[in-house]
Amino acid sequence: MKLYCNGLPASAGDLAGALTNYGHFTSLQVRDGAVQGLDLHLQRLQQGTHELFGTALDTAQVQAWMWHALQAEGVRDASLRVTVYSHAFDFRRPLQPVPVDVLVAVAAPVTLPAVSRCLRTVRYQRDLPHLKHVGTFPLFEHRRAALQAGADDALFVGEDGAISEGTTWNIALVAGETLVWPQAPALRGTQERLLQAGWGAGQQVRPVALAALAGFTGAFACNAVGVWPIARIDALALPDSEALCARARAVLASVPWQPLAG
């Protein structure tokens, strides 16, 4: 992995500034210099910067820095993580206006294996769930606990019993001919939004209670890496997940890739 801060190779001082656990990010896949849902990733960064720092983010500059990082590494296929934080942020004076810094991490592209996964439900809701912030410790710990319990990942359920999201992904379920996106406090992913836009009729956004899961026969998970079928949630088998996931992948295959080069 190679790191660039504000368009330049990251120094130790740049990385030291990122140690303060205050910031937000987006992760994306680049293929042939282009990104699916690039505008959605930039909107996410812009909104997060406004909420956490009270300032505007120059998304055109951020996009240029992303492209520069690819060129500097001599690659056109990659995984990128773009983190917005601030060297000048002081947790003792969190309302003080500060300029933001942008850290671009370039790593090898990720290809998702087409493997069904089994989920373990857990009572948990992320802090500020609408933000993709850097407070990721509980997400990875819940995934680790799920693996220790014999599952592949964790699915979060709120105190009200409503399903919300996975550790680093969104979920959709099918009942009959209807695709259902759980409505609950959660991070609304870029892939989720692309799928919703391309799915067409026969989908709903509504609360899904854990107690009502028996009414569903299939599910898939999605994030910027891709889409994968869910074989089981706790003891509930989901036999229609493979076919549902195949349709979701077909929808995404029709989504254009937006070039990073301005």
N, C-alpha and C positions, 0 to 999 in steps of 0.2 A: 504494500500500500504506500502511495506517495501523497504528501499533504502540501497544499498551497493555501496561503493566507493572504487575502486581499490581492490575489493575482501573482504573488511571489512565493517561491519555495518557503515553507514554514520553518521558522527558527525555533530553538528551544524556548525562547521568550514567548513566541506566539502560542506554543502548546501549553506553557505554564498559565497563560491567561485563560485557556479553555478549561482549566481544572476547576474553576468555580462552577458549581452545579446549577447554572442559570443560563438558559438558552433554549433554542429549539432547532429543528432540523427537518430535512426531507431526504429520502433515499430513493434512487431511481436507477433504471437500467438504460444504457445507451447502446444502440446498435447502428452501425454505419453513421455515427455522428448525429443521431436523431433520438428523440424520446417520445414515447406515448404519453399524452397528457402533460406535456411540458408546461403549458399555461396553468394547469391546476397546481403543479408543484410550485411554480413561482407565486401564485396567489396564496398558497399555504405559507410560504416564507414571508410574504408581505404582511399578511394578517397576523402571524405570530410575532413579527417584529413590532408592529404597532401595539399589540396587547402587552408584550413583556417589556418593551423599552420606550414606548410612547413616541416612536419616531418612524419616519417613512424609510422604506428600503428601495434602493434603486435596482429594480429587478432586471433592467437591461444590462446594468453593470455586472450583476450576479451571473447572468447568462453568459456574458462575455468571459468572465473568469472561469466558468465551467468549461467553455470551449477552449480557452487558453490552456487549462490544465490537461485536457486531452491531447492537444497539440504538443505540449511540452513532453508528454509521455510517449508520443508517437503512436497513439492508439485511436481507434474509432469505435471499438466495442469495449464497454467498461461498466462497472458499478460505481456510481457516484453517491457520496453522502455530502450534503451541503448543510453546514451548521452555522447558525447566526448566534454570536455571543458578543461580549465586549471586554477588552482588556481593562477598560476604565470603570467597569461596574464595581460598586462598593456595596456589599450587602448591609453595611452599617448605615448607608444613605441610599436606599434603593430608589428613591424618587428623583435623585439627581440625574438630569439629562446627560446621556453619554452617547458617543458615537459607537456604532456597531462594527464588528469585524466578521468576515465571512471565511470560513474554513472549508475548503473543497478537498475531499479525500477521494483518490482514484484507486480502484482495486479491479481485480479481474471480473469479467462479466459472470453473472450467475445464471445457470440454466436449471430450472426446477425439474426434478425427476417426477414422472407421472405416477406417484405412489399415493394410495389412499392412506388416510391417517385417522387415528382414533383419538377422541378428545375426552378429557376429564373436566367436569364442571367444577368451578370454585367460586365462592362468594368473594367478589372483589370488584372495586371500581377505581380506575385511575384518578389521581388528582388532575383537575383541569382536563377532563378527557377529550375535549374538543381540540386541544393543542398537542402537536407532536413535539413535546418538550424532552429535555435530556434526562429527565428522571426515570430511567428505564430499569433500575435495580429490581423492583418488585415484578416486572414483567418476566425477566429472565429467571428469577427465583421461582415463580409459579410454573414456568415451563420445566425447570429442573425438577420440581416436586412432582409434576405430572409424569415425567419420564421415570422417576423413581417408583411411581405407583403403577407402572406398566403401560401408560398411555403415551401418545406422541406429543401432546401439547395440551394447553389449558384453555377452556372457554369460560369467560367471565359472566357471572350472574349477579345482578344488583341485590341490595337488601330487600327490594320489593319483589324479588323472584323473577325479574325480567332478564332475558339474555341480552347482552350488549355487544361484545366483541371478543376476539381472541387476543393472545399476548401481543402479536404484531400484525394482526390481520383482521379483516372483516369477514362476516359469514352471511350466507343466504341459504334459505331452506325452501323446499318445495312441498306443497300439499295439493294433491291432484294436479291440475294444470297451472297452478298459481305459484309464482316465485315470491317469497316473502323476505324482505329485508327487516331485521329486528330494529324497532324504534326504541332507542334508549340512549342515555348519555354515553358517547363513544367518539373516537376519532373517525371522521368520515374520510375514508381513503380515496386516493386518486383512482385506483383501479375499480373500486366500488362505483364511483361516479361515472366512469366510462361505461361500465356494464349497464348501469341503470339507464344511461342515455341511449344505448344501442339495443337493449333487450326488447323494447316495444311493449305491446299490450300484454296483459297477464302477469303483472307484478304489483306488489303492494309494499308499502312501508307502514308497519304497524307493530305494536308491542307483541312480543312473543314470550309467554310465561314458560319457565322451565317445566312446570307441571303439565303444559300442553304439548310437549315435544312428541308425544306418541302419535299426534295427528300428522306428522311429517314423515316422508319416505326418502328424502334425499337432501343433501347439503353440499355446498362447496365453500372453501375459504379463498380469499384473494388479497393480494397486496401487490406492490410494484414489481415483485419477482415473478408473479404469475397467478395461476388458479390451480387448486388441487382438490380432489374429492375427499369428502368426509365419510368414512366407512361406518363409524360408530360414535355416538355421544353417550358416555356412561354405558349403560346396558342396552341402549336402543340401537339396533342395526338399521342402516339406511341403504337399502338395496338399489335405489334409483340414483345414487350420487355420481356414478361413473358417466351415465348418459347426460345428467344435468351439467356436469363439468365439461363434457365435450361440447355442449351447446354454448356454454360460457366462453370457452376458448375460441369457438367459431365467431362469436360476437367480437371478441378482442382482435381477432385476425383482420377484421374489417376496419379497425380504428387506424387512421393515418398516424405516421410518426412525424413529429415536428423537429426540424433541424435545429441544432444548437447554434450553428454559425449564423450570425446576424447578416 
